[in-house]
Amino acid sequence: MRKLIIVLIALIPFVSNCTKNDYSDSLTPIRVIAWNYLSAQAKSTVIADWKQAPVNESTYNGISAYIVTFNTSDDALLGPIIIYIDVSTKVVLGQALRM
């Protein structure tokens, strides 16, 4: 019985860190908007799971915007695909230039 208690106490730190990331889940619609904006050719170059694409907040021509970044097989040459989406209207504002 004592060993069982020790094992349970040892597992508490691992179990307590298993929380749902609600912020990430709330950004899924933003990722979907950005993904649907891409052409079929651009989608075919995306190498990471687009559902896990990083989303950050910034500005685009003075408008608050989400930035969705898709890593692609062409990143070394052109850089990632970056899509800007208006925070309030959820409309695509544009795409960053790939160099």
Order of alpha helices (4+ residues) and beta strands (2+ residues): alpha-alpha-alpha-alpha-beta-beta-alpha-beta-beta
